[in-house]
Each structure stands twice: as C-alpha cells, then as structure tokens.
C-alpha cells in the first residue's frame, strides 16, 4: 500500500537525494542549483512549497512537490505540480495514478478548478500516462521563463510605476 505523507524536517536530505536522481533521469544535472538549506527554507520555514513523500513499507520511493497559483480566468486557485518523482524500480505499479488521485483530492478540497504541470517533450511515457489520466496538452501555450540574470536586471531598472505603501 502506498503511503503519502508530508515531509518532516529530518527528511530534507532524502528529498535532496531524490531530486538529484530526478535531475539525472531528466539529463538536467547541470541546471541544478539546489541546496538542502533552500529546501528547508521554502518547504519548512516559509511553507511556500508543499512536499509529500511516497512510501512503501516505510521505504521512501519518491515525492510530490506542489504549490498553489491563482487563475484569473476561473476565479479559483489552481494546484501546480512542480514534480512527481517515483524511483525507477517502483514505476509501472500504479503508484503514479494513486499520486494523481491524491493530488486531485487535495485540489478539490482546496477549491482548485484545475491542476497544471509541464512535461518534457521527449518523455513520451509520461505524456501517454498523463493523457490516460485525462490531461490535455495545451500546445497553444508556450512556457516562458525569465532567468535570474534577467530577473535581477528587470528588478533594478528605474520604473516610475511602482506601488507606494
């Protein structure tokens, strides 16, 4: 039986190792700038990010990382799934589906009208899995991203439109 439970302080190092595994699987190790301190800050201290660990017989086999956004179109919150990761030797056992059942329950309980996530374009197994769950790829929407260097530049530009307190 799959047990899904909120991460505890003493499990941050385990989460960090799982994220390293996922980065390797996705061939994105060079992108990783994560530290255990950052995980602790945003998950446990500020609680901006939620993480649940996946366990089988008390063995941690993966994790879910998610947070809430708000949709101006639906007028409701949305659950944004940042990561779903299950160790390779535990895949194809129905645990991914159970995770999505769980996340859907969390979303409905929190009045979310949708759950959003992205998928790597080369990961056809994941794409097929998501489609079987009822997910729809939105090809008309492109993921845009402002990286740190540009973000700092934008934040530092003189702008007379800032809100005053």
N, C-alpha and C positions, 0 to 999 in steps of 0.2 A: 504494500500500500504506500502511495506517495504522500509524504507529509510536507506541507508548505507552511513555513513559519518565518516570522520577522527576524531579521538578523540581530544578533547580540554583539555587544562591544568586543568580546573575546573572539569573534568570528571574522573580524575585518581582514586579518591576514589570509584566511581561507578564501574570502571573496577576491582579494587581490590576486591570488594564485589562479583562481578560476578565470578572471579577466585576462590574465596573461595567456592562459590556454585558448581562450576565445580569440584573442588578437592573433595568435599563431595560426589558428584554424582559418581566420579570415585574411591571412597574409598581410596583416597591418601592424606588425610589431614596431615598425619604425615610427608609427603615428602615436604610440603610447607615451604619454607624459604623466601618467597617473602615479600617485603615491598613496601609501596607506594613510598618511595624515590627511590627504584630501578626501579620501573615502570617509574617514572618521568625521571630518568637519561637516560634509554635506549630507551624510546619512544619519549620523547620530546626534550631532550638535545642532545644526540648523534645520534638520529634517526636511530639506528641500527635495530629497530623493528618497524613494522607498525601495527597500531591497528585502526580498523574501528568499530564503534558502530552500532548496529542494532536497529532501532526504528519503532514502530507502533504508530501512533497518538501521536508523541512526547514522548512515553514511551520507555525507553531503555529495550530491550528484550534479548540482547545478544551481542556478539562481535566476531570479526575475528582478529587473531593475525598471522602475517606472515612476512617473510623476504626473501631475495634472496640469492641463492647459485649459484655455477657455476659448470657445468658438463663438465669434460674433454672429455667425450665421444661425446656429442652433439656439443660441442664448443659454447654453449649458456648458458645464465643464466637459472635457474630454480626457480620457486616460491615454497617456503617451507611453508606449512600451519602448524603452531605450534598449534593453537587452533581454533576450531569453536565451539561456545557455544551458545545455544538458551535455554532460560528458559523453564522449563518443560511444563508449561501450554500454551506455544506458539508452541510446536513441533507438527508435523503432519499436518501442514497447508501450506506446500510448501515453507517455508522460507529457509530451508536448501538448496533446489535446487536453489533458487534465489541467495543465497550466493555463491554457486559454479559457477553459470552463471557469477556473478560479478567477482569472482576471476579469472575465465578463461579469461574474458575480460581484466583484469589487466595484467595477464600473457602474453597474446598475444600482448598487447600494448607495453610491455617491452621486446619483442623478446624472451620470455621464450619458450622452446620447451617441457617443462613438468612441472607438479605440483606434488610435493611429500608431503606425510603426513603419519603418523602412526595411527594405531587404536588398542585399547586394544583387546586382543584375546577373552575376554569374551563378548564383546559388539557386539552381533550378529545383532542387529538392525542397528547399524552404518555400519557394514560390508555389510549387504544387501543393504543399501542405497547407499554406495559408488560403489558397483558393478553395480547397476542400472544406475549410472552416467557414467559408462564405466571405472571405476578404476580397476586395476589389482593388486591383492596381489602378491608380489614378495617373495615367500617362500624360494627362493634360497639365499636371502639376510637376514642376521641377524643384528639386531640393536646392535651395540657395544657401550659401553659408558665408558669413563674414568671419574670417580667421582673426586670431589675436592681434597680429601686427596692424591690420586694417581697422580693427575694432578700437585699438588704442588711438590710432590716428584720427578716426572719426570722433571719438570722445574728446580729443584735445583741440579740435577745430573750434574757432570762435563762432558762436551761434547765438544770435540775439533772441531766439525763440524759446529759451529755457523757461520753465515754470518757476515762479518765485514762491517762496514759502510765506 
